[in-house]
Amino acid sequence: MTTRVWDYLAEYETERGDLLDAVETVFNSGQLVLGASLRGFESEFAAYHGVGHCVGLDNGTNAIKLGLQALGVGPGDEVITVSNTAAPTVVAIDGTGATPVFVDVREDDFLMDTGQVEAAITERTKCLMPVHLYGQCVDMAPLTALAEKHGLALLEDCAQAHGARQNGTIAGSTGDAAAFSFYPTKVLGAYGDGGATLASDETVAAKLRRLRYYGMEERYYTVETPAHNSRLDEVQAEILRRKLKRLDAYTAGRRAVAQRYVDALGDTELKLPKTVPGNEHVYYVYVVRHPRRDEILERLKTYDIHLNISYPWPVHTMTGFAHLGYEKGSLPVTEKLAGEIFSLPMYPALSPDLQDKVIHAVREVLSTL
Ligand SMILES: *Cc1c(COP(=O)(O)O)cnc(C)c1O
């Protein structure tokens, strides 16, 4: 059987009874959209973060886009973020009509180099958007200080960092808003698409609720400002409620997998991920580094191991963002990393046998390079 970086079937086998009961609960509820499961999930997810409001949305891309719009970001504004991220981070900014502005990342931990942010601020800058990449938090203290000093909004892209912490503070509770994806592979994943945005301010949350519902107050059938439909499905909301109860256990499973990689590969030439002091990593993906990455991946295929790269193309080098005008070489660390990184299999239900197969193959490939 081919080994891949992620697989949900082992989890489904274990949780089948509870997941099917979630579906049955919704089907029996008499309300298939904007019902009790969504309300329940929203209040439980907000409480998990100690944040006032949660608005369930159809996916993580819209969670970012509508989050930005609810914070007042629109055409003519600039949003400072990174190019070393999943493309939807930037697609979402583009979707508001604002312009993404990139700073580079740090070589050690792949995270936003917050030291470069102030120089990127212009009079059009409206929002800072750190991406808590791969499962650990960007340094938030310098960003909150800059946001305050320059009067900017702060939105956390938490799509990869459910339950991650920094100096004890949970990801998503520091910014004015925080966007989450529940795409199946994520640390908290639905059985389909899903997303949510947290907001501390009730006005922002109310705006988010209108933005997901054609621009209407839910019970009043009149549109103030036209918007689209971006609701979180009731079935996915109920599944997410069940899985939220197990989130800390999933994370413990991911950390155990990560520790086994350290124990078994720590003495090789592979650069393993570094956790920034003060951070509690949730290992959404397990990204390692080697200058001969392409050869390694090619040789692993002969062991029937097919691994991913998160991400092979920095967003600023994609043709769809050529109009932003970033030359090759403009974000040197991001560009260098893209040529050297790859991801080892990582999910809580990864069996020790399967992990051993990967470890064994990687060690063998490294020894024959
Ligand atoms: C997954 C992801 C998104 C997009 O979420 P979808 O639910 O797939 O739309 C946005 N940002 C980051 C960093 C992601 O990893």
The ligand as a MOL file (V3000), in Angstrom:
LIG
                    3D

  0  0  0     0  0            999 V3000
M  V30 BEGIN CTAB
M  V30 COUNTS 15 15 0 0 0
M  V30 BEGIN ATOM
M  V30 1 C -5.8530 25.2950 4.4800 0
M  V30 2 C -5.4170 26.6980 4.5630 0
M  V30 3 C -6.2490 27.7580 4.1570 0
M  V30 4 C -7.5280 27.5550 3.4020 0
M  V30 5 O -8.4890 26.7860 4.0050 0
M  V30 6 P -9.6230 26.0570 3.1070 0
M  V30 7 O -10.5610 25.5260 4.1280 0
M  V30 8 O -8.9500 24.9920 2.3240 0
M  V30 9 O -10.2480 27.1010 2.2500 0
M  V30 10 C -5.7990 29.0490 4.3850 0
M  V30 11 N -4.6240 29.3030 4.9580 0
M  V30 12 C -3.7810 28.3030 5.3300 0
M  V30 13 C -2.4790 28.6630 5.9740 0
M  V30 14 C -4.1480 26.9760 5.1320 0
M  V30 15 O -3.3040 26.0060 5.4920 0
M  V30 END ATOM
M  V30 BEGIN BOND
M  V30 1 1 1 2
M  V30 2 1 2 3
M  V30 3 2 2 14
M  V30 4 1 3 4
M  V30 5 2 3 10
M  V30 6 1 4 5
M  V30 7 1 5 6
M  V30 8 2 6 7
M  V30 9 1 6 8
M  V30 10 1 6 9
M  V30 11 1 10 11
M  V30 12 2 11 12
M  V30 13 1 12 13
M  V30 14 1 12 14
M  V30 15 1 14 15
M  V30 END BOND
M  V30 END CTAB
M  END
